[in-house]
């Protein structure tokens, strides 16, 4: 039994009331809840309100507000939203930690055994580190405003705003620490910082492009 436009609108308003204002997961939840209601109405021949009440009870736990250690304990969101975010972000997080470990090992080996006294390498590395910091700052700000300009929220914009954008503060704090150092003077923490810059810049680009795609898909969905 197909739902009417008015009934679908009621479901949309219910989802909005649960603070699911991220358009990609909003569409998915709308489809699932609508299908559940249609199935109950077809199987039991009860009216929309009773079927919807049953589905709301079934979905109740998905809308309970929780936080996540992986994403940050200060970000309280509906359970179903956090699950989606963790599913997306966890692989990036694990790969990121592995990449940082490998990069720090390589940098430390080069520092100790290959280029300890190389003025040329020291100059290139120091200037490259400063250049990377400027590039990072510029691109992350640019992507942030491009995301904001869409006037829509997605899972990917949430990940960008919580996992990538705040790193600008760290970049600013670390800039003075690295600007006057040569390669031979870098410590492990600063190697971790530079590795994280590269990795989170890549992650930021992925979240930015995926956000734009989800926004485009949402606008096409609205035209149907």
Residue, then its C-alpha position, 0 to 999 in steps of 0.5 A: x500500500x503506497x503512502x500519500x504525499x501528506x503521509x510522507x510529509x508527516x514522516x518527514x516532520x517526525x524525522x526532523x523533530x528527532x534532529x536528523x537534519x543531515x539530508x543523506x541519512x534523512x532520505x535513507x531513514x525516510x525510505x526505511x520508515x515509509x517502507x515499514x509503515x506500508x508493509x504494516x498497513x498492507x499486512x494488517x489493514x490498519x490505518x496510517x496512524x496506527x501503523x506509524x505508531x508501531x514503526x515509531x516504537x520500533x525506531x525509538x532507540x535509533x533516535x536516542x542521543x549518544x556520544x562517541x569516543x571515536x568522533x568526540x564525546x562532546x558531539x551528542x547526536x542520534x544513535x543512528x546518525x553516529x553509527x553511520x558516521x563511525x562506519x564511514x570514519x573508522x576505516x579512515x581513522x585506522x588507515x591514518x594511524x597506520x600511515x602516521x606510524x610508517x611516516x614517522x618511522x621513515x622520517x626518523x630513519x632519514x633524520x638519524x642515518x641519511x640527512x643528519x648533516x645535510x644543509x640542502x635537505x634541512x632547508x628543503x624539509x623546513x621550507x616544505x613543512x612551512x609550505x604544507x602548513x600554508x597549503x593546509x590552512x588555505x585548502x581547509x578554509x576554502x573547503x569549509x566555506x564551499x561546504x557552508x555555501x551549500x546550505x545543507x548538512x550531510x554526514x560528510x559535512x559533519x565529519x569535515x567540521x568535527x574531524x578536519x576543520x578544528x585542526x586549523x588551531x593545531x596548525x596555528x599553534x605548531x607553526x611557530x614550533x617548526x618555522x625555525x627548525x631544521x630537519x635534524x632538529x625535528x622531534x617525534x611529535x613534530x613528525x607526527x604533526x606533519x604526517x597528520x597534516x598530509x593524512x587529514x588533508x586527504x581525508x578533508x578532500x574526500x569528505x568535501x567531495x562526498x558532501x558535494x555529491x550527496x547534496x547534488x543527489x539530494x537536489x535530484x531526489x527533490x525533483x522527482 
